[in-house]
Amino acid sequence: MQKKLLAACLLASALCHTATAQQYTPTWESLSAHEAAPEWFQDAKFGIYLHWGVYSVPEFQTEWYPRYLYFPWSDVAKYHEATYGPVSEFGYHDLIPLFTAEDFDASQWATLFKEAGARFAGMVAEHHDGFAMWDSECTPWNAADMGPRRDIVGLLGNAIKQNGMKFITTFHHARNLQRYSDPDVLKNEMAKDYGELERRRFWLSHFPYREGTHPASTDPKLRYLYGNVPAAQWYDEIWLPELVEVIDNYDPDIIYFDSWLDLIPEDYRRRFCAYYLNKAAQREKDVVILSKQEDLPLTVSVENFENSRKQDLDPNVWQTEQTVSYDSWSYTKDFKIKPASHLVHEMIDVVSKNGVFLLNISPRASGLIPDDQQQLLREIGAWLGKYGEAIYSTRPWYTFGEGPTRQPEGDLKNRQLFDKLKYTADDYRFTTKGDAIYVLTLSEPEAGKTINIASFAPDRNADKRAIKRVSMLGSQAEIAWNLTDSGLSITVPDEPYSISTVFKVEY
């Protein structure tokens, strides 16, 4: 393929050019000289990105539609056959012409993200399905050449930057390589008894390999979408060149990798990091690499948690990614979104523990962001407009907070428990900036009630400075307060409250 040859040549040229002026070499020791969480990222606190692609067309069950489509027993396969016909005649690739994105407006999206209070924003550049959302020379399966026939990443990236936000691109394509095409590997996998975990079969590849199906196709074009190419060829022509292409053409400030980056040989991971960091150095900017599950050293990357978060304050900056829905990360017909209060409380908890909060939204295939999601974002933006002083550019206090509510143990496996977590009127979180400590409530406070913040007690708080003033953000009300051996007592004024409020304690 001419595009593949061109991409390989471009990559070789780019790597050689970088090597002449490099600051970093592809070793973990050299790469660790990079500041994983630069100051601007620590200050940003809140970002928005989105799952949107060919998998958005069916609006059914999950963004993993293309995977489950090729499990005959799955609800997805049954729905697909009833809607589009037999998968052998109408496969995942046949959905691409239906992904027309006729309502996509990058400027409107970026304006909405800014209104929501995001300091960085972007999108999934490529999901597990192998479809690139930019104008790519590496793969024919891209949004500029088919489907929308527009450079989605380029258009959205420009609009985001024009609105003063940093730009994030995320990559989930580590699982796109077909790792079960070897007959012996396939035989071994088919012999396993997964019981109720049948859906995990072929877990290390997004598309299940079965002879006679599209994931097993040797068609010169189809095999690149379904990942049925030799591993070395895929690493050299797809995985790394696509990253270089996006870095060169769209200059993202953040690149985030979904799980399973450990499937990529270490040499390629190190080469990516060196290329990205050297390109950033040439552009005189600081960038961020996000990864999950220790797929990259924390000296090089920022750790990301999906639908979960840390239990306590961490000296290292980290990130939680959350989505607006209780289920799918892409839009579905039965999409049910979370209330703004749930997401704001989670953001507060994350920030108090030295984290950054990344929120996923889910446009429809047409490019329309549904009204309820738009309203949700505006509610978050309204809260940040009033209380953002306690979020943006803050740092953790000596303790993240206090209160009776304990979050679930574990991580992504317990995401449903995290979604059910509800705070009480006695749960508080803290941030600090300059000579101020912010007390953020995790409920709507009761007017006239006197609350006691035990973390300010002299025998707990090492800061012995005298408190000069206590105020409430967004209010001119005089706050009655008193510092005793048991903590800081504050009488809640009679004010309209929404979601949570913030008291500012100044020294």
C-alpha positions in Angstrom: 0.0 0.0 0.0 1.3 3.4 -1.0 0.0 5.0 2.1 1.8 2.5 4.3 5.1 3.0 2.4 4.8 6.8 2.7 4.0 6.5 6.4 7.1 4.3 7.0 9.3 6.8 5.2 7.8 9.7 7.1 8.4 8.0 10.4 12.0 7.1 9.6 12.6 10.7 8.5 10.9 12.1 11.6 12.9 9.9 14.0 16.2 10.8 12.3 15.4 14.5 12.4 14.5 14.3 16.1 17.7 12.4 16.9 19.8 15.3 15.7 18.4 17.7 18.2 17.1 15.4 20.9 17.0 16.1 24.6 15.8 12.6 25.5 17.0 9.2 24.5 14.7 6.2 24.5 15.7 4.9 27.9 13.6 5.2 31.1 16.5 6.9 32.8 16.7 9.6 30.2 12.9 10.0 29.9 12.6 10.3 33.7 14.2 13.7 33.5 10.9 14.9 32.1 8.5 16.4 34.6 5.5 14.0 34.3 3.0 16.5 35.6 4.0 20.1 34.6 2.6 23.1 36.5 -0.1 23.9 33.9 -1.5 20.3 34.3 -1.5 20.6 38.1 -3.3 23.9 37.8 -5.9 22.7 35.2 -7.8 20.2 37.4 -10.6 19.6 35.0 -10.8 18.3 31.4 -13.4 17.0 29.0 -13.0 14.4 26.3 -15.4 12.2 24.3 -16.0 8.7 22.9 -17.3 9.1 19.4 -16.8 7.0 16.3 -18.2 4.3 14.1 -19.3 2.4 17.2 -21.7 5.4 17.9 -23.8 4.5 14.9 -25.8 1.5 16.3 -26.5 3.3 19.6 -26.6 -0.1 21.3 -25.2 -1.2 24.6 -21.5 -0.3 24.5 -18.6 1.3 22.6 -17.3 -2.3 22.5 -20.0 -3.0 19.9 -17.4 -4.0 17.2 -15.9 -6.6 19.5 -19.1 -8.3 20.6 -20.5 -8.1 17.1 -18.2 -11.1 16.3 -19.4 -13.2 19.3 -22.5 -15.0 17.8 -24.1 -15.5 21.2 -23.9 -11.9 22.3 -26.8 -9.4 22.5 -24.9 -7.2 20.2 -24.6 -9.8 17.4 -28.4 -10.6 17.7 -29.2 -6.9 17.6 -26.9 -6.3 14.6 -28.4 -9.2 12.6 -32.0 -8.0 13.3 -31.1 -4.4 12.4 -28.5 -4.7 9.6 -28.5 -8.3 8.5 -26.1 -11.2 9.0 -22.7 -10.1 10.1 -21.1 -12.1 7.3 -22.8 -9.8 4.9 -22.8 -6.6 6.9 -19.8 -6.3 9.1 -18.4 -3.6 11.3 -16.7 -1.9 8.4 -20.1 -1.6 6.7 -21.2 0.8 9.4 -18.6 3.4 8.4 -20.6 5.0 5.5 -23.4 5.5 8.1 -21.1 7.5 10.3 -21.6 10.8 8.5 -21.3 13.3 11.4 -23.5 15.8 9.7 -24.2 17.8 12.9 -20.6 17.9 14.0 -19.5 21.5 14.7 -16.0 21.8 16.3 -16.5 25.4 17.3 -19.8 24.7 19.1 -18.2 21.8 20.9 -15.2 23.7 22.1 -17.4 26.6 23.2 -19.5 24.2 25.3 -16.4 22.7 26.9 -15.1 26.1 27.8 -18.5 27.0 29.2 -18.3 23.9 31.3 -15.1 25.1 32.9 -12.7 22.6 31.2 -9.1 23.7 31.1 -8.2 21.0 28.6 -10.3 19.0 26.1 -10.2 16.6 23.3 -11.3 13.2 22.1 -10.5 9.5 21.5 -8.3 9.7 18.4 -8.5 6.0 17.9 -10.5 3.4 19.8 -9.9 -0.3 19.9 -11.7 -0.6 16.6 -8.8 0.6 14.5 -10.6 3.6 12.9 -8.5 6.8 13.0 -10.4 10.0 13.6 -7.9 12.1 11.7 -6.5 12.5 8.2 -4.1 9.7 8.3 -1.5 8.5 5.8 -0.9 5.4 8.0 -4.2 3.7 7.5 -7.0 4.0 4.9 -9.5 3.5 7.7 -9.7 7.1 8.7 -12.4 9.8 9.1 -11.0 12.0 6.3 -11.1 9.3 3.6 -14.4 7.7 4.6 -17.4 8.2 6.9 -17.5 11.9 7.8 -14.8 12.7 5.2 -13.4 15.3 7.5 -10.3 15.7 9.7 -12.2 15.4 13.0 -9.1 15.5 15.3 -7.7 18.5 13.4 -10.9 20.5 13.4 -11.6 19.9 17.1 -8.0 20.4 18.1 -7.9 23.8 16.4 -11.2 24.9 18.0 -10.1 23.8 21.5 -6.8 25.7 21.2 -8.6 28.8 19.9 -10.7 28.7 23.0 -7.7 28.8 25.2 -7.7 25.2 26.3 -5.0 22.5 26.1 -5.7 19.7 23.7 -5.8 16.0 24.7 -5.9 13.0 22.3 -6.4 9.5 23.6 -5.3 6.2 22.0 -6.9 2.8 22.7 -5.4 0.9 19.8 -3.0 -1.3 21.6 -5.6 -4.1 21.5 -6.3 -3.8 17.8 -3.5 -6.1 16.7 -4.8 -9.6 16.0 -2.9 -11.7 18.5 -4.6 -15.1 17.8 -4.0 -15.6 14.2 -1.3 -18.2 14.9 -3.0 -21.6 14.7 -1.4 -22.9 17.9 -2.3 -19.8 19.9 -5.8 -20.0 18.5 -6.2 -23.7 19.3 -5.0 -23.1 22.9 -7.4 -20.2 23.4 -10.4 -22.1 22.0 -9.7 -25.0 24.4 -10.1 -22.9 27.5 -13.2 -23.1 29.5 -14.2 -19.5 30.5 -17.7 -20.5 31.7 -19.7 -17.3 32.3 -16.6 -15.3 31.3 -16.8 -16.4 27.7 -16.8 -12.8 26.7 -13.1 -12.6 27.8 -12.1 -15.1 25.1 -9.4 -13.5 22.9 -9.0 -10.9 25.6 -5.7 -9.5 24.3 -7.2 -8.6 20.9 -10.3 -6.5 20.4 -11.6 -8.5 17.6 -12.1 -12.3 18.2 -10.3 -14.3 15.6 -12.4 -17.0 14.0 -11.8 -18.4 10.5 -14.4 -17.2 8.0 -15.1 -13.9 9.9 -13.9 -10.4 9.1 -11.2 -10.4 11.9 -9.6 -13.3 10.1 -9.7 -11.7 6.7 -6.6 -11.4 4.6 -8.1 -8.9 2.3 -5.4 -6.3 1.6 -7.5 -3.5 3.1 -9.7 -5.2 5.6 -6.9 -6.8 7.5 -5.6 -3.3 8.6 -8.9 -2.5 10.2 -9.2 -5.8 12.0 -5.5 -6.0 12.9 -4.7 -9.2 11.0 -1.1 -8.3 10.1 2.2 -9.6 11.4 3.0 -8.0 14.8 6.3 -6.4 13.7 4.6 -4.9 10.7 1.8 -3.6 12.8 4.1 -1.9 15.3 6.2 -0.3 12.5 3.4 0.7 10.2 0.4 1.4 12.5 1.0 1.7 16.3 4.0 4.0 16.3 3.6 5.9 13.0 0.0 6.9 14.0 1.3 8.4 17.2 4.0 10.3 15.3 1.5 11.5 12.8 -0.8 13.0 15.4 2.1 14.5 17.3 3.5 16.1 14.1 0.2 17.3 12.6 -1.9 18.2 15.6 0.5 19.0 18.5 -1.5 17.6 21.4 -0.6 18.8 24.9 -1.7 15.4 26.4 -1.6 11.9 25.0 -3.4 9.3 27.1 -3.2 5.6 26.6 -6.0 3.3 27.6 -5.2 -0.1 29.2 -3.1 -2.8 27.7 -0.2 -0.6 26.7 1.9 -3.4 28.3 1.1 -5.4 25.2 3.3 -3.1 23.2 7.0 -4.0 23.2 8.9 -1.8 25.6 11.2 -0.6 22.9 8.3 1.0 21.0 6.9 2.5 24.2 10.3 4.1 25.0 10.6 5.3 21.4 7.2 7.0 21.5 8.0 8.8 24.8 11.3 10.0 23.5 9.8 11.3 20.2 6.9 13.0 22.0 9.1 14.7 24.6 11.7 15.8 22.1 9.1 17.2 19.8 7.6 19.1 22.7 11.1 20.4 23.6 11.5 21.7 20.1 8.2 23.4 20.4 9.2 24.8 23.8 6.2 23.3 25.6 5.6 20.9 28.4 3.4 17.9 27.7 1.7 15.1 29.6 1.6 11.3 29.0 -1.2 9.5 30.8 -1.3 5.7 31.3 -3.1 3.1 33.3 -2.1 0.1 35.4 1.6 0.9 35.5 2.0 0.5 31.8 4.6 3.3 31.9 6.9 4.3 34.7 5.4 7.0 36.9 8.6 9.0 36.5 7.5 9.4 32.8 3.7 9.4 33.0 0.8 10.4 35.1 -1.3 7.5 36.5 -4.9 7.4 35.4 -7.8 5.7 37.1 -11.0 4.7 35.2 -14.3 5.1 37.1 -12.4 5.0 40.4 -9.9 7.0 42.4 -7.3 7.0 45.2 -8.3 6.5 48.8 -6.0 9.1 50.2 -3.9 12.2 49.3 -0.9 11.2 47.0 2.3 13.3 46.6 2.3 12.3 42.9 -0.3 14.0 40.7 -2.8 11.5 39.3 -6.0 11.5 37.3 -9.5 10.0 37.4 -11.5 9.6 34.2 -15.2 9.4 34.6 -18.1 9.3 32.2 -21.5 11.0 32.2 -23.3 7.7 31.8 -23.9 4.9 34.3 -23.1 2.4 31.5 -21.6 2.9 28.1 -18.9 5.5 27.3 -20.5 6.0 23.8 -24.0 7.1 23.2 -26.7 4.4 23.3 -30.5 4.5 23.0 -31.0 3.8 26.7 -28.4 6.3 27.8 -28.9 7.5 31.4 -26.6 10.3 32.7 -25.4 11.0 36.2 -26.5 14.2 38.0 -24.2 17.1 38.1 -23.9 16.9 41.9 -22.5 13.4 41.6 -19.8 14.5 39.2 -18.9 17.7 41.0 -18.6 15.8 44.3 -16.3 13.4 42.6 -14.2 16.2 41.1 -13.9 17.8 44.6 -12.7 14.5 46.1 -10.2 13.9 43.3 -8.7 17.4 43.5 -8.4 17.3 47.3 -6.2 14.2 46.9 -3.9 15.8 44.4 -5.8 14.5 41.4 -7.1 15.9 38.1 -10.6 15.1 36.9 -11.3 14.1 33.3 -14.9 13.8 32.2 -16.1 11.8 29.1 -19.2 12.8 27.2 -20.9 10.9 24.4 -22.2 12.6 21.3 -24.6 10.9 18.9 -23.2 9.5 15.6 -24.5 12.6 13.8 -22.2 14.8 16.0 -25.0 16.2 18.1 -24.3 16.4 21.8 -27.7 15.6 23.4 -29.5 18.4 25.3 -29.2 16.6 28.7 -25.5 16.3 28.4 -25.2 19.9 27.4 -27.3 20.9 30.4 -25.1 18.8 32.6 -21.9 20.5 31.4 -23.5 23.9 31.9 -24.4 23.0 35.5 -20.9 22.0 36.2 -19.7 25.2 34.6 -22.0 27.2 36.7 -20.7 25.6 39.9 -17.1 26.2 38.8 -18.0 29.8 37.8 -19.0 30.4 41.4 -16.5 28.2 43.3 -13.7 27.5 40.8 -11.3 29.5 43.0 -11.2 26.5 45.3 -10.4 24.1 42.4 -8.2 25.7 39.8 -4.5 26.2 40.6 -5.0 24.8 44.1 -2.8 22.3 45.9 -3.6 19.7 48.6 -3.6 20.6 52.3 -2.0 18.4 54.9 -5.1 16.2 54.8 -7.6 15.7 52.0 -10.7 15.9 54.1 -12.9 14.5 56.8 -16.2 12.9 57.3 -18.0 9.5 57.9 -18.3 8.4 54.3 -15.7 5.9 53.0 -15.3 5.1 49.4 -15.2 1.6 48.1 -11.9 -0.3 48.1 -10.5 -1.3 44.7 -10.5 0.2 41.3 -12.4 -0.2 38.1 -13.7 -3.6 39.2 -15.8 -1.7 41.8 -17.0 1.1 39.5 -20.7 0.4 40.2 -20.0 0.9 43.9 -18.3 4.2 43.1 -21.3 5.3 41.1 -23.6 4.6 44.1 -21.4 6.5 46.6 -23.3 9.3 48.3 -21.8 11.8 50.7 -23.4 13.3 53.9 -23.6 16.8 55.3 -20.6 16.0 57.5 -18.2 15.2 54.6 -15.7 17.9 53.8 -12.7 18.2 51.5 -9.9 20.7 51.5 -7.7 22.5 49.0 -5.2 25.4 49.5 -3.8 28.3 47.5 -1.6 31.1 48.9 -2.7 32.0 52.4 -6.1 30.4 52.1 -7.5 27.0 52.9 -10.8 26.1 51.2 -13.4 23.9 52.9 -15.6 22.3 50.2 -18.8 20.6 51.4 -19.9 17.4 49.8 -23.6 18.2 50.2 -25.8 21.2 50.2 -25.3 22.7 53.7 -28.2 23.4 56.1 -28.7 27.1 56.7 -28.3 28.1 60.3 -26.4 24.9 61.3 -23.1 25.2 63.0 -20.6 22.8 61.6 -17.2 21.8 63.1 -14.2 21.2 61.0 -12.0 19.0 63.2 -8.9 19.2 60.9 -8.3 22.8 62.0 -7.9 21.7 65.7 -4.5 22.9 67.0 -3.4 19.5 68.0 -4.0 18.1 64.4 -3.0 21.1 62.2 0.7 21.9 62.3 0.0 25.4 60.8 0.0 27.6 63.9 -0.9 30.8 62.0 -3.8 32.8 63.3 -7.0 32.7 61.2 -7.8 36.2 60.0 -11.1 35.7 58.2 -13.6 33.1 57.2 -15.9 33.9 54.2 -18.0 32.0 51.7 -17.2 32.1 48.0 -19.9 33.8 46.0 -21.5 35.4 49.0 -21.2 38.7 50.8 -22.7 37.3 54.0 -20.7 37.7 57.3 -19.7 34.3 58.5 -19.8 33.6 62.3 -16.8 31.3 63.2 -14.7 30.3 66.2 -11.5 28.2 66.5 -11.4 25.9 69.5 -9.5 22.9 70.6 -12.0 20.7 68.8 -11.7 22.5 65.4 -13.1 25.4 63.4 -16.8 26.1 64.0 -18.7 27.8 61.2 -22.3 28.9 61.2 -23.8 28.3 57.8 -25.6 31.5 56.6 -29.0 31.6 55.0 -28.1 31.5 51.4 -29.3 29.6 48.3 -27.1 26.5 47.8 -26.6 24.2 44.9 -24.6 20.9 44.9 -22.0 22.1 47.5 -20.5 25.3 48.8 -17.1 26.5 49.8 -15.8 28.3 52.8 -12.5 30.3 52.5 -10.3 30.3 55.6 -7.6 33.0 55.3 -4.5 33.3 57.4 
